[in-house]
Amino acid sequence: MSTDQANGGEGTTSMSQVAAHAIREGIIEGRYPPGSRLRERDLSETLQMSRIPVREALRQLEVEGFVTTSPNRGAVVTQLTMRDVVELFDLRLSLEVLAARQAALAVAKGGAGDKLQQLLVAALRATRSGDIVAIRQINTEIHAEIVAMAGNSLLTTTMAPLLGRMRWVFALTADRDPEVEYTEHRALCDAIYAGNPDLAGALALAHIEHGRAPSLEGLSKVLPASQLRPIHTGPPENRCPLRGRTQGKMPPCADWSEPLRQPSLRASSW
């Protein structure tokens, strides 16, 4: 009898979480490319567990958007589209700006902790050493901690799968300068620790917009040339709340419904 079967429901749930984490990381890191089949038997052998928690993990990953199931093929890795990426950035503009503001308000009321500061120290260390894997992981943890500091359980629940999908998106795109990333995170966290919600919200918005343009540009280049046909003029101009001037206009874009191909793994760009 397998460990998860022997432990009953609680063990199965725990094992399904382990399986979901392993499969999710495999998708983000490119070991399971978009469109590839995820067979329960193969996964259970790889993860050395029964098929029950693997099946539950695949259901969870379908909810998170990493996996798509169909009667004919079973579970396959979701094929991201440009439309998916645009929608993710749009959600971040609303939810992460809210999180930054609420985190600053919480600090102003005496709710500051030191975990965010510790993450910034780790981020600086990883940036100086050029550890791309560590940079990607720590950047994710910084954004997750800001959401946690907001103290809104519904926001935390909503953001959890989005943060995972953004890690996936940034693994597909060209890098941003890690030092620029760190500088932006440092400024945002300083505003939060200062208890300044307006500045924190503005910096969060600017940080997301600074990552949007290069990400969309990089992703559009991995589409086959035959699929790059303009269908609309793209999103409206973005304005930086800190400078009060236009930061650039998205050019006519590809068909947002076209799937992306999996290029080589690169650093994240938060």
VOVONU-361327 format. One record per residue (C-alpha): residue in three letters; x, y, z; residue number from 1. Coordinates in nm, 2 decimals. Layout:
// VOVONU-361327
["ALA", [X, Y, Z], NUM]
...
This chain:
// VOVONU-361327
["MET", [0.00, 0.00, 0.00], 1]
["SER", [0.13, 0.35, -0.09], 2]
["THR", [0.20, 0.61, 0.18], 3]
["ASP", [-0.08, 0.83, 0.06], 4]
["GLN", [-0.33, 0.54, 0.06], 5]
["ALA", [-0.22, 0.43, 0.41], 6]
["ASN", [-0.26, 0.78, 0.55], 7]
["GLY", [-0.61, 0.82, 0.43], 8]
["GLY", [-0.77, 1.14, 0.31], 9]
["GLU", [-0.53, 1.37, 0.48], 10]
["GLY", [-0.23, 1.19, 0.33], 11]
["THR", [-0.39, 1.20, -0.02], 12]
["THR", [-0.44, 1.57, 0.01], 13]
["SER", [-0.09, 1.63, 0.12], 14]
["MET", [0.05, 1.41, -0.16], 15]
["SER", [-0.17, 1.58, -0.42], 16]
["GLN", [-0.02, 1.91, -0.31], 17]
["VAL", [0.33, 1.77, -0.35], 18]
["ALA", [0.24, 1.64, -0.70], 19]
["ALA", [0.08, 1.97, -0.80], 20]
["HIS", [0.39, 2.15, -0.70], 21]
["ALA", [0.62, 1.92, -0.89], 22]
["ILE", [0.41, 1.92, -1.20], 23]
["ARG", [0.37, 2.30, -1.19], 24]
["GLU", [0.74, 2.35, -1.15], 25]
["GLY", [0.80, 2.12, -1.44], 26]
["ILE", [0.56, 2.32, -1.66], 27]
["ILE", [0.72, 2.65, -1.56], 28]
["GLU", [1.07, 2.53, -1.62], 29]
["GLY", [0.98, 2.38, -1.96], 30]
["ARG", [1.02, 2.01, -1.88], 31]
["TYR", [0.65, 1.97, -1.98], 32]
["PRO", [0.61, 2.19, -2.29], 33]
["PRO", [0.28, 2.34, -2.39], 34]
["GLY", [0.06, 2.08, -2.56], 35]
["SER", [0.24, 1.78, -2.41], 36]
["ARG", [0.03, 1.51, -2.26], 37]
["LEU", [0.04, 1.45, -1.88], 38]
["ARG", [-0.03, 1.08, -1.83], 39]
["GLU", [-0.13, 0.98, -1.48], 40]
["ARG", [0.07, 0.65, -1.50], 41]
["ASP", [0.39, 0.82, -1.61], 42]
["LEU", [0.36, 1.10, -1.35], 43]
["SER", [0.29, 0.85, -1.07], 44]
["GLU", [0.60, 0.66, -1.16], 45]
["THR", [0.81, 0.97, -1.18], 46]
["LEU", [0.68, 1.11, -0.85], 47]
["GLN", [0.67, 0.77, -0.69], 48]
["MET", [0.32, 0.79, -0.56], 49]
["SER", [-0.02, 0.64, -0.65], 50]
["ARG", [-0.24, 0.78, -0.93], 51]
["ILE", [-0.50, 0.92, -0.69], 52]
["PRO", [-0.30, 1.22, -0.57], 53]
["VAL", [-0.17, 1.27, -0.93], 54]
["ARG", [-0.53, 1.29, -1.06], 55]
["GLU", [-0.62, 1.54, -0.79], 56]
["ALA", [-0.31, 1.74, -0.87], 57]
["LEU", [-0.40, 1.76, -1.24], 58]
["ARG", [-0.75, 1.88, -1.14], 59]
["GLN", [-0.60, 2.16, -0.93], 60]
["LEU", [-0.36, 2.26, -1.21], 61]
["GLU", [-0.66, 2.28, -1.45], 62]
["VAL", [-0.82, 2.53, -1.21], 63]
["GLU", [-0.50, 2.73, -1.20], 64]
["GLY", [-0.48, 2.73, -1.58], 65]
["PHE", [-0.17, 2.52, -1.62], 66]
["VAL", [-0.35, 2.21, -1.75], 67]
["THR", [-0.63, 2.15, -2.00], 68]
["THR", [-0.83, 1.83, -2.01], 69]
["SER", [-1.03, 1.68, -2.30], 70]
["PRO", [-1.22, 1.35, -2.35], 71]
["ASN", [-0.98, 1.24, -2.63], 72]
["ARG", [-0.64, 1.34, -2.51], 73]
["GLY", [-0.68, 1.36, -2.13], 74]
["ALA", [-0.47, 1.61, -1.95], 75]
["VAL", [-0.23, 1.83, -2.16], 76]
["VAL", [-0.02, 2.13, -2.07], 77]
["THR", [-0.22, 2.45, -2.16], 78]
["GLN", [-0.11, 2.63, -2.47], 79]
["LEU", [-0.07, 2.99, -2.36], 80]
["THR", [-0.18, 3.27, -2.60], 81]
["MET", [-0.10, 3.63, -2.62], 82]
["ARG", [-0.46, 3.71, -2.50], 83]
["ASP", [-0.38, 3.51, -2.18], 84]
["VAL", [-0.08, 3.72, -2.12], 85]
["VAL", [-0.26, 4.05, -2.18], 86]
["GLU", [-0.54, 3.94, -1.94], 87]
["LEU", [-0.28, 3.85, -1.67], 88]
["PHE", [-0.11, 4.19, -1.69], 89]
["ASP", [-0.45, 4.36, -1.67], 90]
["LEU", [-0.54, 4.17, -1.36], 91]
["ARG", [-0.21, 4.25, -1.20], 92]
["LEU", [-0.27, 4.62, -1.26], 93]
["SER", [-0.58, 4.60, -1.05], 94]
["LEU", [-0.49, 4.34, -0.78], 95]
["GLU", [-0.12, 4.41, -0.72], 96]
["VAL", [-0.17, 4.78, -0.70], 97]
["LEU", [-0.45, 4.71, -0.44], 98]
["ALA", [-0.22, 4.48, -0.25], 99]
["ALA", [0.06, 4.74, -0.24], 100]
["ARG", [-0.18, 5.01, -0.11], 101]
["GLN", [-0.33, 4.78, 0.15], 102]
["ALA", [0.01, 4.66, 0.26], 103]
["ALA", [0.13, 5.02, 0.32], 104]
["LEU", [-0.19, 5.09, 0.51], 105]
["ALA", [-0.13, 4.79, 0.73], 106]
["VAL", [0.22, 4.91, 0.80], 107]
["ALA", [0.09, 5.25, 0.89], 108]
["LYS", [-0.13, 5.09, 1.15], 109]
["GLY", [0.17, 4.91, 1.30], 110]
["GLY", [0.15, 4.58, 1.11], 111]
["ALA", [0.50, 4.58, 0.96], 112]
["GLY", [0.70, 4.25, 0.96], 113]
["ASP", [1.06, 4.19, 0.86], 114]
["LYS", [1.00, 3.91, 0.60], 115]
["LEU", [0.98, 4.15, 0.31], 116]
["GLN", [1.31, 4.31, 0.41], 117]
["GLN", [1.47, 3.97, 0.44], 118]
["LEU", [1.35, 3.89, 0.09], 119]
["LEU", [1.50, 4.21, -0.05], 120]
["VAL", [1.84, 4.12, 0.11], 121]
["ALA", [1.82, 3.78, -0.06], 122]
["ALA", [1.72, 3.94, -0.39], 123]
["LEU", [2.02, 4.17, -0.37], 124]
["ARG", [2.25, 3.88, -0.30], 125]
["ALA", [2.11, 3.67, -0.59], 126]
["THR", [2.13, 3.97, -0.83], 127]
["ARG", [2.49, 4.03, -0.74], 128]
["SER", [2.58, 3.67, -0.80], 129]
["GLY", [2.37, 3.64, -1.12], 130]
["ASP", [2.18, 3.34, -0.99], 131]
["ILE", [1.89, 3.34, -1.23], 132]
["VAL", [1.69, 3.06, -1.07], 133]
["ALA", [1.72, 3.23, -0.73], 134]
["ILE", [1.62, 3.57, -0.87], 135]
["ARG", [1.31, 3.42, -1.03], 136]
["GLN", [1.20, 3.25, -0.70], 137]
["ILE", [1.27, 3.54, -0.48], 138]
["ASN", [1.09, 3.78, -0.71], 139]
["THR", [0.78, 3.56, -0.68], 140]
["GLU", [0.81, 3.55, -0.30], 141]
["ILE", [0.84, 3.93, -0.29], 142]
["HIS", [0.52, 3.98, -0.47], 143]
["ALA", [0.35, 3.70, -0.27], 144]
["GLU", [0.46, 3.87, 0.06], 145]
["ILE", [0.33, 4.21, -0.04], 146]
["VAL", [-0.01, 4.04, -0.11], 147]
["ALA", [0.01, 3.86, 0.23], 148]
["MET", [0.09, 4.19, 0.40], 149]
["ALA", [-0.23, 4.34, 0.26], 150]
["GLY", [-0.42, 4.12, 0.51], 151]
["ASN", [-0.70, 4.03, 0.27], 152]
["SER", [-0.76, 3.66, 0.26], 153]
["LEU", [-0.97, 3.67, -0.06], 154]
["LEU", [-0.70, 3.87, -0.24], 155]
["THR", [-0.44, 3.62, -0.13], 156]
["THR", [-0.65, 3.33, -0.26], 157]
["THR", [-0.71, 3.51, -0.59], 158]
["MET", [-0.35, 3.60, -0.64], 159]
["ALA", [-0.19, 3.26, -0.57], 160]
["PRO", [-0.26, 3.10, -0.91], 161]
["LEU", [-0.20, 3.43, -1.09], 162]
["LEU", [0.15, 3.45, -0.94], 163]
["GLY", [0.22, 3.10, -1.06], 164]
["ARG", [0.11, 3.18, -1.41], 165]
["MET", [0.31, 3.50, -1.42], 166]
["ARG", [0.62, 3.30, -1.33], 167]
["TRP", [0.54, 3.08, -1.63], 168]
["VAL", [0.49, 3.38, -1.86], 169]
["PHE", [0.82, 3.53, -1.76], 170]
["ALA", [1.00, 3.20, -1.82], 171]
["LEU", [0.90, 3.24, -2.18], 172]
["THR", [1.01, 3.60, -2.23], 173]
["ALA", [1.33, 3.79, -2.26], 174]
["ASP", [1.50, 3.91, -1.95], 175]
["ARG", [1.48, 4.25, -1.79], 176]
["ASP", [1.79, 4.38, -1.62], 177]
["PRO", [1.80, 4.21, -1.27], 178]
["GLU", [1.95, 4.53, -1.12], 179]
["VAL", [1.66, 4.73, -1.26], 180]
["GLU", [1.42, 4.47, -1.12], 181]
["TYR", [1.58, 4.50, -0.78], 182]
["THR", [1.58, 4.88, -0.78], 183]
["GLU", [1.21, 4.88, -0.86], 184]
["HIS", [1.13, 4.63, -0.59], 185]
["ARG", [1.35, 4.82, -0.34], 186]
["ALA", [1.16, 5.15, -0.41], 187]
["LEU", [0.82, 4.97, -0.39], 188]
["CYS", [0.90, 4.81, -0.06], 189]
["ASP", [1.04, 5.13, 0.08], 190]
["ALA", [0.71, 5.30, 0.01], 191]
["ILE", [0.52, 5.02, 0.18], 192]
["TYR", [0.75, 5.03, 0.49], 193]
["ALA", [0.70, 5.41, 0.50], 194]
["GLY", [0.32, 5.35, 0.52], 195]
["ASN", [0.26, 5.56, 0.21], 196]
["PRO", [-0.03, 5.39, 0.02], 197]
["ASP", [-0.05, 5.64, -0.27], 198]
["LEU", [0.32, 5.61, -0.35], 199]
["ALA", [0.32, 5.23, -0.30], 200]
["GLY", [0.03, 5.20, -0.54], 201]
["ALA", [0.19, 5.43, -0.80], 202]
["LEU", [0.52, 5.24, -0.78], 203]
["ALA", [0.34, 4.90, -0.81], 204]
["LEU", [0.15, 5.02, -1.12], 205]
["ALA", [0.47, 5.16, -1.28], 206]
["HIS", [0.66, 4.84, -1.20], 207]
["ILE", [0.40, 4.62, -1.37], 208]
["GLU", [0.38, 4.85, -1.68], 209]
["HIS", [0.76, 4.85, -1.71], 210]
["GLY", [0.75, 4.47, -1.74], 211]
["ARG", [0.45, 4.46, -1.97], 212]
["ALA", [0.59, 4.61, -2.29], 213]
["PRO", [0.91, 4.40, -2.31], 214]
["SER", [0.72, 4.09, -2.21], 215]
["LEU", [0.46, 4.13, -2.48], 216]
["GLU", [0.72, 4.22, -2.74], 217]
["GLY", [0.93, 3.92, -2.65], 218]
["LEU", [0.63, 3.68, -2.66], 219]
["SER", [0.51, 3.81, -3.00], 220]
["LYS", [0.85, 3.72, -3.15], 221]
["VAL", [0.81, 3.35, -3.06], 222]
["LEU", [0.50, 3.32, -3.28], 223]
["PRO", [0.55, 3.19, -3.64], 224]
["ALA", [0.57, 3.47, -3.89], 225]
["SER", [0.27, 3.34, -4.08], 226]
["GLN", [0.05, 3.39, -3.77], 227]
["LEU", [0.16, 3.75, -3.71], 228]
["ARG", [-0.14, 3.93, -3.87], 229]
["PRO", [-0.27, 4.26, -3.71], 230]
["ILE", [-0.62, 4.24, -3.59], 231]
["HIS", [-0.65, 4.55, -3.38], 232]
["THR", [-0.44, 4.84, -3.27], 233]
["GLY", [-0.35, 4.70, -2.93], 234]
["PRO", [-0.40, 4.84, -2.58], 235]
["PRO", [-0.42, 5.22, -2.54], 236]
["GLU", [-0.12, 5.42, -2.43], 237]
["ASN", [0.01, 5.36, -2.08], 238]
["ARG", [0.09, 5.66, -1.86], 239]
["CYS", [0.34, 5.64, -1.58], 240]
["PRO", [0.18, 5.79, -1.27], 241]
["LEU", [0.53, 5.90, -1.15], 242]
["ARG", [0.63, 6.09, -1.45], 243]
["GLY", [0.30, 6.20, -1.60], 244]
["ARG", [0.39, 6.13, -1.95], 245]
["THR", [0.33, 5.86, -2.21], 246]
["GLN", [0.56, 5.57, -2.17], 247]
["GLY", [0.50, 5.42, -2.51], 248]
["LYS", [0.23, 5.27, -2.72], 249]
["MET", [0.18, 4.91, -2.81], 250]
["PRO", [0.22, 4.85, -3.18], 251]
["PRO", [-0.04, 4.66, -3.38], 252]
["CYS", [-0.03, 4.32, -3.23], 253]
["ALA", [-0.06, 3.96, -3.34], 254]
["ASP", [-0.38, 3.76, -3.31], 255]
["TRP", [-0.40, 3.73, -2.93], 256]
["SER", [-0.56, 3.39, -2.96], 257]
["GLU", [-0.26, 3.23, -3.13], 258]
["PRO", [-0.06, 2.99, -2.91], 259]
["LEU", [0.29, 3.05, -2.80], 260]
["ARG", [0.58, 2.82, -2.86], 261]
["GLN", [0.81, 2.72, -2.57], 262]
["PRO", [1.15, 2.89, -2.62], 263]
["SER", [1.45, 2.83, -2.39], 264]
["LEU", [1.42, 2.89, -2.02], 265]
["ARG", [1.51, 3.25, -1.92], 266]
["ALA", [1.50, 3.46, -1.61], 267]
["SER", [1.17, 3.60, -1.48], 268]
["SER", [1.08, 3.97, -1.53], 269]
["TRP", [0.87, 4.09, -1.24], 270]
